[in-house]
Amino acid sequence: MLLFLIKNFEVMDQSVLLSLESWWSEVSFEGKDNFTIGDNGEIILKALPGGKERVVATVSAETAAAILKTLTEKFAEAEARAKELETEWVQADDKLKLQGKVERLKDYLQHAVAVGNYGPIFALVADWEKTLYELSEENYKERLRVIEQAETLADSDSWKETTQAFKDLAEKWKTMGNISKAKSDVLWNRMEAARSKFYDRKRTNHEQHEQEMLRNLDLKMELVELAEGSALSEKWKASTEDFRQWMERWKATGRTVADKNEELWQRFITAKNTFYDRKKVHFDQIQGEQEQNYAQKLALLERAEQLKDSTEWGATSQAYATLMEEWKAIGKVPLEKADELWNRLTAAKDQFFQAKKSHFGTVKVTQDDNLAQKRAILKRAEALKNSTRWREATEELNELMDEWKKIGPVAREHSNAIWEEFIQARKHFFNRKDANRDERKVQAEKTVHIRNEQVRGFVTKLQEEIREEEERIADFRNDLQNVTPGRKAEELRKHLGNLISQGEETIARKVKKLEEAKRDAAQLDAKEKPKKETATPAAPQPVAENTNTATPAAEENTAPQVTTETDVETPANNTDVETGTESTNTSVEGGTEE
């Protein structure tokens, strides 16, 4: 009896295999020659130039036709994406800006859950990669020349001129074309080594001629600049620790020049008090906002629980999507209530989507393809998170977020992890971008002040020149009235008249320049005025640590800003800087993205 069952099973298994083979021999689609079907119903893509052999999907006799239809539709979508990128490639002036999209398309093609003629797309991507490599090599050679020039300056003793030369090279570096991150890091490390060597020698030279009081002055000025740079910081946890450490360093630093010590202390303590006053207001406001957010999210939760038993899959899915957008837009709730709300919301959503998943068994193919697309987006986001090309990276990260939202859901076992990795990559980039903006803001204020002083000096110089020219014209007029009659009297009068006319023209030109300079000075004063109005010295106060505290939920998990020495300017960017921060709250506390 047992032998009979075994033989019967073998016959059934053989019939299924023959059924799949018969089906495979009858179906037709473009690029079929690049595929085979395995004994277990696996549709296998053969190894092609630009792609390795891999299993695309697994079918059975019952599901083969439906799944093949979905697979070919997915390939049509992939071809459309390639065609769209090809059009963008042809129109692009700077093709290196498309490198991320090319890499993303290539990565997707290696995992796409689709069947079709992959050969032409692989060939097209290979041509693009070759062009991008050649362009990157040209940019590499240009950057290498800049590095070699920097290395020749490292041993210079012309301190002022060489400092400016290093600044000019750093600015030039920002405007140069892209190269790979690995090569850029190697070259930039050489630049940093050359700069460090020069500035170390410069600092050693200065220190040999300074006394202890001046060294203390430098240390305290550095602390004041750090404190003033963080006075408006919103990195509450990191900046609180920074102020504590800076206060300890201040206490450990000896006194400096008498007329500077009190001034620096007042600036330091004013910056410290400004930060702690803002921190208290911020967390008081957050506490009130989070209570309001809790009431709003509780109402949304009740709506979600009313929908969990619905069988109207499309309408209810859209209702949950709308509800989640409203949830994300509301903001955080008190930490002790967040998990309860989120767990109930997740339970309601899970119940509905689990029922929907059971109902739509064929959704697995779409979810697997969505996962491949999101992994390609995540890979690109990871490649961008340490970028210093702020504007381009911001635009591309926002584009990646838009694409992510359009793709649709993936299997639950992958959803939370890949979403968290993507969000963390975005947060990492935007936190670095905010820190860079704060540093540039301080430098911009210094630049406005220096320019104002220059314009004022120019105004004074023009006024002095106009006065001197008026005195010369008065002397010429006096000489004209006292010309002695004689043979050359008329010629002398004519000459003096010409000198007076030339002097009047000179005064008119200088008066016009003076008016322009005064307008420039007024505009610069307007820029500096808000800063001066807020810098009123406060009365001396004893040294005391601000005791303002905040709940851990409201702290920002970001690294503290770093300030370098005044004469050591470190342009750690190789691109234009785009100001701004991440403007949308895309994460959901404690849960997954559906």
Number of C-alpha atoms within 10 A of each C-alpha: 5 7 7 8 10 10 11 12 11 10 12 11 12 12 12 17 18 14 14 21 16 11 14 17 10 8 10 10 12 11 13 14 12 17 19 14 18 15 12 12 19 16 22 18 24 14 12 13 10 16 17 11 13 15 16 18 21 17 18 15 14 10 11 17 15 11 21 19 13 18 22 18 15 20 19 16 13 22 17 12 12 21 14 11 17 16 10 13 17 9 10 12 9 11 15 21 17 16 16 17 17 21 18 19 22 21 19 21 23 17 20 22 25 27 27 21 19 21 14 10 18 19 14 14 20 16 12 18 17 11 14 19 16 11 17 18 16 14 16 19 12 14 22 18 11 16 22 14 16 23 19 10 19 20 16 14 13 10 15 10 10 19 19 11 15 23 16 11 16 22 16 14 20 18 11 14 18 23 20 13 13 9 15 16 12 11 18 20 13 17 23 18 15 22 24 15 16 24 21 14 17 20 14 11 13 10 13 8 8 10 9 11 14 15 16 18 19 14 17 24 20 17 21 23 20 21 25 20 20 25 22 18 21 17 20 26 19 17 24 22 12 17 23 14 11 20 20 11 14 18 10 9 14 14 18 19 11 9 8 13 15 14 11 18 19 18 19 24 22 22 22 25 14 16 23 22 13 16 23 16 10 15 18 12 11 18 17 12 16 17 15 16 18 19 12 16 24 16 10 18 21 13 16 23 17 10 19 20 15 15 14 11 16 10 11 18 18 11 15 22 13 12 17 18 13 14 18 17 15 17 19 23 24 19 14 9 11 15 15 12 19 19 13 16 22 19 15 21 21 16 16 23 21 13 16 18 16 10 12 11 9 14 16 14 20 21 18 18 22 22 24 20 25 26 19 22 26 23 18 21 25 17 14 23 22 18 19 21 18 24 16 16 21 23 12 18 22 13 12 20 18 11 14 18 12 10 15 15 19 24 16 15 8 12 17 17 12 18 20 16 15 24 16 16 21 24 19 17 23 22 18 19 25 18 18 20 15 17 16 14 13 14 11 12 13 13 11 15 14 12 14 20 13 12 18 16 12 17 20 12 12 19 15 12 16 20 12 13 18 17 13 15 20 13 13 20 16 12 14 18 9 10 14 12 8 7 8 10 13 13 10 15 18 12 14 20 16 13 16 21 13 13 19 16 12 15 20 13 12 17 16 10 15 19 13 13 19 15 13 17 20 15 13 18 15 11 15 16 12 10 11 10 8 8 12 11 11 10 7 11 10 6 10 8 13 14 8 11 14 17 11 10 12 17 15 14 15 17 14 17 19 10 15 11 13 10 11 18 15 15 15 13 17 21 21 14 17 18 15 13 16 15 7 8 12 16 17 17 15 13 16 17 17 19
